[in-house]
Amino acid sequence: MTTGDISGLLAVYLYVAFLLLFTEKAVNNSQLLSRKVLHIGVGNIIFILPLFDTGWVMTFLAAFPFVIITFLISPYSPLDTVSKTSSEGHRLGLVYYSISWCILAFFFFESMEVIAIGIVAMSFGDGFASLIGIRYGKRKFKIIGDEKSLEGSLAMFISTVIVALLALFYFGSTPPYFFIIIPISAFVGTFAESITPSGLDNITVSLSTALTYYYLVYYLLPNL
């Protein structure tokens, strides 16, 4: 374990602890807003990722413990540690969130921007989809699973594209045709969100977006 790994672990745990405490205190004012602030705020972990030097540290010491922690504060916890914030909405949403980060960290550590793009779609994209959809969603549709709105889906697509592009520049990774690849990846993630049953979109959105980007950049582009 390197100094960078230790710095990454400290940064992740301190940031998430702060975020959980902040949203837990604010939950009495607005349950929806607190849940979405947590959902979107966790996405800022992407800015901590470059601190890590070792894949197994990010996967098993940074990401995996949150699978256990988020389960223990969920309504399904065997302990009396249920968080008000996590009890609202999809009750295992944060657990699925953590599982997604584990999978992305395990398989794509050497291509860290892929991890970031998956997290962006899951946090910023899905978070803004819910906020805008609930507040302004008038044009409803249902493919499979939950009812969605065109306004929410459009908000997810736009927010994913914008933040994913910022992430690419932050990581110093702008592949050829990135201005086309990012919208395609965001569209796939948005479609996955529209057809995924409750809660599981925290897995399907992140993985579908990340895998699409990875395929386009590392398999399709080199063969063109």
C-alpha positions, 0 to 999 in steps of 0.5 A: 500500500502506497502513500497515495493509497492511504491518502485516497482511503482517508479522503474517501472515508472522510468525504462519505462520512461528512456527506452521510452526516450532512444529509442525515441532519438535513433529512427533516427539512426535505427527505427527497432533497437529502436523498438526492444530495447524497446520491449526487454528492457521492459522485464527487468520489471521482475526483479522489480516484487519481490518489489511488495507486493500487487496484486492490486497495480501491476495490477491497479497502475503499469500495467494498467496505461501503457495501457492508456499511450501506447495508447496515444502515439500510432498512434490512440491517440486522442492527439498530442502525437504520439511516433516515436518508437510506430508508427513503426511496429505493432502500438498497439503492446505496448498497447497489451503488457500492456494488457498482463501484466495486465492480468498476474498480476491480475491472477498470482500475487501469482505465480510471476514466471508465470508472469515473464515467460509470459513477457519473452516470449513476450519481449525477445522471440518475440523481438529476433524472429523479429530481427533474422528473419528479418536479417537472416530469409531465410526459410519462412513459413506461417500458419495463419497471417504474414509470419515467418521464421524458423530462427526467430522461433528458435531464439524465442524458444532459447531466451525464454528458456534461459531467462525463466530459468534465471527468475526461478533461480532469483525468487528462483522457480525451480519446478521438471522437470523444464528443461523439462517444460520450453522448452515445455512452450517456444515451445507453445509460439513460436507456438502461435507467428507463427500463430497469426496475426499482433500485437496480438502476444503480447497477445497470446505469453505471455498468452499461455506460462504462462498458459502452465507453470502454468498448467504443474507445478500447475496441471499436476505435483502434479497429477503425 
